[in-house]
């Protein structure tokens, strides 16, 4: 009698379950930052007159109730800001941080608010070094429409019982280095896909105050390459003009 167990060829074997399918990006759960990004786009659309107050309120209510990233897109699908930059190249590393000797010894501009408010926004020229001091006051530095004459801009911030808000275009790089003492120091790191894009460094300290730097949704610098090309063209034209003057003076 054969006591050895033999396998039954007719017995069914348990199939190995297939590996779980990776979730699509649109199926991922939406974070608070994702909802804030969509809410910023809707806020800009309301300010530009693309949405009525009723449409804005209805969409914001829907944004707060969404659960996935894909559901968020439907609220801004018909707005230009949602499509801008989708064909941008992959992110590139920002250039190295400028050394101390590469920056001017004195600030190009000082923004001070002591028991008051100070604002820098609109079409203004951003220097290489900007100092902001807020003592029991509030400061707003908006670079979304600024003219960047230099690729690297360093903003030194000190906030004591005050508030400093810094806004930059979406297509620049943003870096931060600082902290808070019973306060808040928050910089949303941003990488641009354009190697010629400006890089904004926010350094500082918040003592019982607030320092916040983040991109302004829907705001872009459209003339980065044009500005670089324009400078080269101006230099060439200047050389030609000087050569002609030397020739005429002979």
Buried (B, 14 or more C-beta within 10 A) or exposed (E): EEEEEEEEEEEEEEEEEEEEEEEEEEEEEBEEEBBEBBBBBBBBBBEEEBBEEEEBEBBBEBBEEBEBBBBBEEBBEEBEBBEBEEEEEEEEEBEEEBEEEEBEEEBBBEBBBEEEEBEBEEEBEBBBBBBBBBBBBBBBBBBBBBEBBBBBBBBBBBBBBBBBBBBBBBBBBBBBEBEBEEBBBBBEEBBBBBEEBBBBBBBBBBBBBBBBBBBBBBBBBEEBEEBEEEEEEEEEEEEEEEEEEEEEEE
